Amino acid sequence: MDTWTKSSYSNNSGGECVEVRVAAARAWIDVRDSRTPDLGHLSFGTAEWRAFLAEADRL
């Protein structure tokens, strides 16, 4: 799946937009700023991503 998806938590008024995609046979999660997609993205392994989501869910 190489399709970028905007976070449901992103602000629809033109700011704070984060996009994610599942890449490389579901081994990596890519994250980028949708306002500046040409500047690249960050990649996280699935274990790192799950740990991030678990911690974010606690906030």
Distance bins in CASP14 RR format, pairs under 12 A and 6 or more apart:
PFRMAT RR
TARGET T0000
AUTHOR 0000-0000-0000
RMODE 2
METHOD distances of the structure
MODEL  1
1 20 0 0 0 0 0 1 0 0 0 0 0
1 21 1 0 0 1 0 0 0 0 0 0 0
1 22 1 0 1 0 0 0 0 0 0 0 0
1 23 1 0 0 1 0 0 0 0 0 0 0
1 24 0 0 0 0 1 0 0 0 0 0 0
1 25 0 0 0 0 1 0 0 0 0 0 0
1 26 1 0 0 1 0 0 0 0 0 0 0
1 27 0 0 0 0 0 1 0 0 0 0 0
1 28 0 0 0 0 0 1 0 0 0 0 0
1 29 0 0 0 0 0 1 0 0 0 0 0
1 30 0 0 0 0 0 1 0 0 0 0 0
2 20 0 0 0 0 0 1 0 0 0 0 0
2 21 1 0 0 1 0 0 0 0 0 0 0
2 22 0 0 0 0 1 0 0 0 0 0 0
2 23 1 0 0 1 0 0 0 0 0 0 0
2 24 0 0 0 0 1 0 0 0 0 0 0
2 25 0 0 0 0 0 1 0 0 0 0 0
2 26 0 0 0 0 0 1 0 0 0 0 0
2 28 0 0 0 0 0 1 0 0 0 0 0
2 30 0 0 0 0 1 0 0 0 0 0 0
2 41 0 0 0 0 0 1 0 0 0 0 0
3 19 0 0 0 0 1 0 0 0 0 0 0
3 20 0 0 0 0 0 1 0 0 0 0 0
3 21 1 0 0 1 0 0 0 0 0 0 0
3 22 0 0 0 0 1 0 0 0 0 0 0
3 23 0 0 0 0 0 1 0 0 0 0 0
3 30 0 0 0 0 0 1 0 0 0 0 0
4 10 0 0 0 0 0 1 0 0 0 0 0
4 17 0 0 0 0 0 1 0 0 0 0 0
4 18 0 0 0 0 0 1 0 0 0 0 0
4 19 1 0 1 0 0 0 0 0 0 0 0
4 20 1 0 0 1 0 0 0 0 0 0 0
4 21 1 0 1 0 0 0 0 0 0 0 0
4 22 0 0 0 0 0 1 0 0 0 0 0
4 23 0 0 0 0 0 1 0 0 0 0 0
4 29 0 0 0 0 0 1 0 0 0 0 0
4 30 0 0 0 0 1 0 0 0 0 0 0
4 31 0 0 0 0 1 0 0 0 0 0 0
4 32 1 0 0 1 0 0 0 0 0 0 0
4 33 0 0 0 0 0 1 0 0 0 0 0
4 34 1 0 0 1 0 0 0 0 0 0 0
4 37 1 0 0 1 0 0 0 0 0 0 0
4 40 0 0 0 0 0 1 0 0 0 0 0
4 41 0 0 0 0 1 0 0 0 0 0 0
5 17 0 0 0 0 0 1 0 0 0 0 0
5 18 0 0 0 0 1 0 0 0 0 0 0
5 19 1 0 0 1 0 0 0 0 0 0 0
5 20 1 0 1 0 0 0 0 0 0 0 0
5 21 1 0 0 1 0 0 0 0 0 0 0
5 22 0 0 0 0 1 0 0 0 0 0 0
5 29 0 0 0 0 0 1 0 0 0 0 0
5 30 0 0 0 0 0 1 0 0 0 0 0
5 31 0 0 0 0 0 1 0 0 0 0 0
5 32 0 0 0 0 0 1 0 0 0 0 0
5 34 0 0 0 0 1 0 0 0 0 0 0
6 12 0 0 0 0 1 0 0 0 0 0 0
6 14 0 0 0 0 0 1 0 0 0 0 0
6 15 0 0 0 0 0 1 0 0 0 0 0
6 16 0 0 0 0 0 1 0 0 0 0 0
6 17 1 0 1 0 0 0 0 0 0 0 0
6 18 1 0 0 1 0 0 0 0 0 0 0
6 19 1 0 1 0 0 0 0 0 0 0 0
6 20 0 0 0 0 1 0 0 0 0 0 0
6 21 0 0 0 0 0 1 0 0 0 0 0
6 31 0 0 0 0 0 1 0 0 0 0 0
6 32 0 0 0 0 0 1 0 0 0 0 0
6 33 0 0 0 0 0 1 0 0 0 0 0
6 34 1 0 1 0 0 0 0 0 0 0 0
6 35 0 0 0 0 0 1 0 0 0 0 0
6 37 0 0 0 0 0 1 0 0 0 0 0
7 15 0 0 0 0 0 1 0 0 0 0 0
7 16 0 0 0 0 1 0 0 0 0 0 0
7 17 1 0 0 1 0 0 0 0 0 0 0
7 18 1 0 1 0 0 0 0 0 0 0 0
7 19 1 0 0 1 0 0 0 0 0 0 0
7 20 1 0 0 1 0 0 0 0 0 0 0
7 21 0 0 0 0 0 1 0 0 0 0 0
7 31 0 0 0 0 1 0 0 0 0 0 0
7 32 0 0 0 0 0 1 0 0 0 0 0
7 33 0 0 0 0 0 1 0 0 0 0 0
7 34 0 0 0 0 1 0 0 0 0 0 0
7 53 0 0 0 0 0 1 0 0 0 0 0
7 56 0 0 0 0 0 1 0 0 0 0 0
8 17 0 0 0 0 0 1 0 0 0 0 0
8 18 0 0 0 0 0 1 0 0 0 0 0
8 19 0 0 0 0 0 1 0 0 0 0 0
8 20 0 0 0 0 0 1 0 0 0 0 0
9 15 0 0 0 0 0 1 0 0 0 0 0
9 16 0 0 0 0 1 0 0 0 0 0 0
9 17 0 0 0 0 1 0 0 0 0 0 0
9 18 1 0 0 1 0 0 0 0 0 0 0
9 19 0 0 0 0 0 1 0 0 0 0 0
9 20 0 0 0 0 0 1 0 0 0 0 0
9 53 0 0 0 0 0 1 0 0 0 0 0
9 56 0 0 0 0 1 0 0 0 0 0 0
9 57 0 0 0 0 0 1 0 0 0 0 0
9 59 0 0 0 0 0 1 0 0 0 0 0
10 16 1 0 1 0 0 0 0 0 0 0 0
10 17 1 0 1 0 0 0 0 0 0 0 0
10 18 1 0 1 0 0 0 0 0 0 0 0
10 19 0 0 0 0 1 0 0 0 0 0 0
10 20 0 0 0 0 0 1 0 0 0 0 0
10 31 0 0 0 0 0 1 0 0 0 0 0
10 32 0 0 0 0 0 1 0 0 0 0 0
10 33 0 0 0 0 0 1 0 0 0 0 0
10 34 1 0 0 1 0 0 0 0 0 0 0
10 35 0 0 0 0 0 1 0 0 0 0 0
11 17 1 0 0 1 0 0 0 0 0 0 0
11 18 0 0 0 0 1 0 0 0 0 0 0
11 34 0 0 0 0 0 1 0 0 0 0 0
11 35 0 0 0 0 0 1 0 0 0 0 0
12 34 0 0 0 0 0 1 0 0 0 0 0
14 33 0 0 0 0 0 1 0 0 0 0 0
14 34 0 0 0 0 1 0 0 0 0 0 0
14 35 1 0 0 1 0 0 0 0 0 0 0
15 33 0 0 0 0 1 0 0 0 0 0 0
15 34 0 0 0 0 1 0 0 0 0 0 0
15 35 1 0 0 1 0 0 0 0 0 0 0
15 36 0 0 0 0 0 1 0 0 0 0 0
16 33 0 0 0 0 1 0 0 0 0 0 0
16 34 0 0 0 0 1 0 0 0 0 0 0
16 35 0 0 0 0 1 0 0 0 0 0 0
17 31 0 0 0 0 0 1 0 0 0 0 0
17 32 0 0 0 0 1 0 0 0 0 0 0
17 33 1 0 0 1 0 0 0 0 0 0 0
17 34 1 1 0 0 0 0 0 0 0 0 0
17 35 1 0 1 0 0 0 0 0 0 0 0
17 36 0 0 0 0 1 0 0 0 0 0 0
17 37 0 0 0 0 1 0 0 0 0 0 0
18 29 0 0 0 0 0 1 0 0 0 0 0
18 30 0 0 0 0 0 1 0 0 0 0 0
18 31 1 0 0 1 0 0 0 0 0 0 0
18 32 1 0 0 1 0 0 0 0 0 0 0
18 33 1 0 0 1 0 0 0 0 0 0 0
18 34 1 0 0 1 0 0 0 0 0 0 0
18 35 0 0 0 0 1 0 0 0 0 0 0
18 36 0 0 0 0 0 1 0 0 0 0 0
18 37 0 0 0 0 0 1 0 0 0 0 0
18 41 0 0 0 0 0 1 0 0 0 0 0
18 42 0 0 0 0 0 1 0 0 0 0 0
18 56 0 0 0 0 0 1 0 0 0 0 0
19 29 0 0 0 0 0 1 0 0 0 0 0
19 30 0 0 0 0 1 0 0 0 0 0 0
19 31 1 0 0 1 0 0 0 0 0 0 0
19 32 1 0 1 0 0 0 0 0 0 0 0
19 33 1 0 0 1 0 0 0 0 0 0 0
19 34 1 0 1 0 0 0 0 0 0 0 0
19 35 0 0 0 0 1 0 0 0 0 0 0
19 36 0 0 0 0 0 1 0 0 0 0 0
19 37 1 0 0 1 0 0 0 0 0 0 0
19 40 0 0 0 0 0 1 0 0 0 0 0
19 41 0 0 0 0 1 0 0 0 0 0 0
19 42 0 0 0 0 0 1 0 0 0 0 0
20 28 0 0 0 0 0 1 0 0 0 0 0
20 29 1 0 0 1 0 0 0 0 0 0 0
20 30 1 0 0 1 0 0 0 0 0 0 0
20 31 1 0 1 0 0 0 0 0 0 0 0
20 32 0 0 0 0 1 0 0 0 0 0 0
20 33 0 0 0 0 0 1 0 0 0 0 0
20 34 0 0 0 0 0 1 0 0 0 0 0
20 41 0 0 0 0 1 0 0 0 0 0 0
20 42 0 0 0 0 0 1 0 0 0 0 0
20 43 0 0 0 0 0 1 0 0 0 0 0
20 44 0 0 0 0 1 0 0 0 0 0 0
20 49 0 0 0 0 1 0 0 0 0 0 0
20 52 0 0 0 0 0 1 0 0 0 0 0
20 53 0 0 0 0 0 1 0 0 0 0 0
21 28 0 0 0 0 1 0 0 0 0 0 0
21 29 1 0 0 1 0 0 0 0 0 0 0
21 30 1 0 1 0 0 0 0 0 0 0 0
21 31 0 0 0 0 1 0 0 0 0 0 0
21 32 0 0 0 0 1 0 0 0 0 0 0
21 34 0 0 0 0 0 1 0 0 0 0 0
21 37 0 0 0 0 0 1 0 0 0 0 0
21 41 0 0 0 0 1 0 0 0 0 0 0
21 42 0 0 0 0 0 1 0 0 0 0 0
21 43 0 0 0 0 1 0 0 0 0 0 0
21 44 0 0 0 0 0 1 0 0 0 0 0
21 49 0 0 0 0 0 1 0 0 0 0 0
22 28 1 0 0 1 0 0 0 0 0 0 0
22 29 1 0 0 1 0 0 0 0 0 0 0
22 30 0 0 0 0 1 0 0 0 0 0 0
22 31 0 0 0 0 0 1 0 0 0 0 0
22 43 0 0 0 0 0 1 0 0 0 0 0
22 44 0 0 0 0 0 1 0 0 0 0 0
22 45 0 0 0 0 0 1 0 0 0 0 0
22 46 0 0 0 0 1 0 0 0 0 0 0
22 49 0 0 0 0 1 0 0 0 0 0 0
23 29 1 0 0 1 0 0 0 0 0 0 0
23 30 1 0 1 0 0 0 0 0 0 0 0
23 31 0 0 0 0 0 1 0 0 0 0 0
23 32 0 0 0 0 0 1 0 0 0 0 0
23 41 0 0 0 0 1 0 0 0 0 0 0
23 42 0 0 0 0 0 1 0 0 0 0 0
23 43 1 0 0 1 0 0 0 0 0 0 0
23 44 0 0 0 0 0 1 0 0 0 0 0
23 45 0 0 0 0 1 0 0 0 0 0 0
23 46 0 0 0 0 0 1 0 0 0 0 0
23 49 0 0 0 0 0 1 0 0 0 0 0
24 30 0 0 0 0 1 0 0 0 0 0 0
24 43 0 0 0 0 1 0 0 0 0 0 0
24 44 0 0 0 0 0 1 0 0 0 0 0
24 45 0 0 0 0 1 0 0 0 0 0 0
24 46 0 0 0 0 0 1 0 0 0 0 0
25 45 0 0 0 0 0 1 0 0 0 0 0
25 46 0 0 0 0 0 1 0 0 0 0 0
26 45 0 0 0 0 1 0 0 0 0 0 0
26 46 1 0 0 1 0 0 0 0 0 0 0
26 49 0 0 0 0 0 1 0 0 0 0 0
27 43 0 0 0 0 1 0 0 0 0 0 0
27 44 0 0 0 0 0 1 0 0 0 0 0
27 45 1 0 0 1 0 0 0 0 0 0 0
27 46 1 0 0 1 0 0 0 0 0 0 0
27 47 0 0 0 0 0 1 0 0 0 0 0
27 48 0 0 0 0 0 1 0 0 0 0 0
27 49 0 0 0 0 0 1 0 0 0 0 0
28 41 0 0 0 0 0 1 0 0 0 0 0
28 42 0 0 0 0 0 1 0 0 0 0 0
28 43 1 0 1 0 0 0 0 0 0 0 0
28 44 1 0 0 1 0 0 0 0 0 0 0
28 45 1 0 1 0 0 0 0 0 0 0 0
28 46 1 0 0 1 0 0 0 0 0 0 0
28 47 0 0 0 0 0 1 0 0 0 0 0
28 48 0 0 0 0 1 0 0 0 0 0 0
28 49 0 0 0 0 1 0 0 0 0 0 0
29 41 0 0 0 0 1 0 0 0 0 0 0
29 42 0 0 0 0 1 0 0 0 0 0 0
29 43 1 0 0 1 0 0 0 0 0 0 0
29 44 1 0 1 0 0 0 0 0 0 0 0
29 45 1 0 0 1 0 0 0 0 0 0 0
29 46 1 0 0 1 0 0 0 0 0 0 0
29 47 0 0 0 0 0 1 0 0 0 0 0
29 48 0 0 0 0 1 0 0 0 0 0 0
29 49 1 0 1 0 0 0 0 0 0 0 0
29 50 0 0 0 0 1 0 0 0 0 0 0
29 51 0 0 0 0 0 1 0 0 0 0 0
29 52 0 0 0 0 1 0 0 0 0 0 0
29 53 0 0 0 0 1 0 0 0 0 0 0
30 37 0 0 0 0 0 1 0 0 0 0 0
30 40 0 0 0 0 1 0 0 0 0 0 0
30 41 1 0 1 0 0 0 0 0 0 0 0
30 42 1 0 0 1 0 0 0 0 0 0 0
30 43 1 0 1 0 0 0 0 0 0 0 0
30 44 1 0 0 1 0 0 0 0 0 0 0
30 45 0 0 0 0 1 0 0 0 0 0 0
30 46 0 0 0 0 0 1 0 0 0 0 0
30 49 0 0 0 0 1 0 0 0 0 0 0
31 37 0 0 0 0 0 1 0 0 0 0 0
31 40 0 0 0 0 1 0 0 0 0 0 0
31 41 1 0 1 0 0 0 0 0 0 0 0
31 42 1 0 1 0 0 0 0 0 0 0 0
31 43 1 0 0 1 0 0 0 0 0 0 0
31 44 1 0 0 1 0 0 0 0 0 0 0
31 45 0 0 0 0 0 1 0 0 0 0 0
31 48 0 0 0 0 0 1 0 0 0 0 0
31 49 0 0 0 0 1 0 0 0 0 0 0
31 52 0 0 0 0 1 0 0 0 0 0 0
31 53 0 0 0 0 0 1 0 0 0 0 0
32 38 0 0 0 0 1 0 0 0 0 0 0
32 39 1 0 0 1 0 0 0 0 0 0 0
32 40 1 0 1 0 0 0 0 0 0 0 0
32 41 1 1 0 0 0 0 0 0 0 0 0
32 42 1 0 0 1 0 0 0 0 0 0 0
32 43 0 0 0 0 1 0 0 0 0 0 0
32 44 0 0 0 0 0 1 0 0 0 0 0
33 39 1 0 0 1 0 0 0 0 0 0 0
33 40 0 0 0 0 1 0 0 0 0 0 0
33 41 0 0 0 0 1 0 0 0 0 0 0
33 42 0 0 0 0 1 0 0 0 0 0 0
34 40 0 0 0 0 0 1 0 0 0 0 0
34 41 0 0 0 0 0 1 0 0 0 0 0
42 48 0 0 0 0 0 1 0 0 0 0 0
42 49 0 0 0 0 0 1 0 0 0 0 0
42 52 0 0 0 0 0 1 0 0 0 0 0
43 49 0 0 0 0 1 0 0 0 0 0 0
44 50 0 0 0 0 1 0 0 0 0 0 0
44 51 0 0 0 0 1 0 0 0 0 0 0
44 52 1 0 0 1 0 0 0 0 0 0 0
44 53 0 0 0 0 0 1 0 0 0 0 0
45 51 0 0 0 0 1 0 0 0 0 0 0
45 52 0 0 0 0 1 0 0 0 0 0 0
45 53 0 0 0 0 0 1 0 0 0 0 0
46 52 0 0 0 0 0 1 0 0 0 0 0
46 53 0 0 0 0 0 1 0 0 0 0 0
47 53 0 0 0 0 0 1 0 0 0 0 0
47 54 0 0 0 0 0 1 0 0 0 0 0
48 54 0 0 0 0 0 1 0 0 0 0 0
48 55 0 0 0 0 0 1 0 0 0 0 0
49 55 0 0 0 0 0 1 0 0 0 0 0
49 56 0 0 0 0 0 1 0 0 0 0 0
50 56 0 0 0 0 0 1 0 0 0 0 0
50 57 0 0 0 0 0 1 0 0 0 0 0
51 57 0 0 0 0 0 1 0 0 0 0 0
51 58 0 0 0 0 0 1 0 0 0 0 0
52 58 0 0 0 0 0 1 0 0 0 0 0
52 59 0 0 0 0 0 1 0 0 0 0 0
53 59 0 0 0 0 0 1 0 0 0 0 0
END
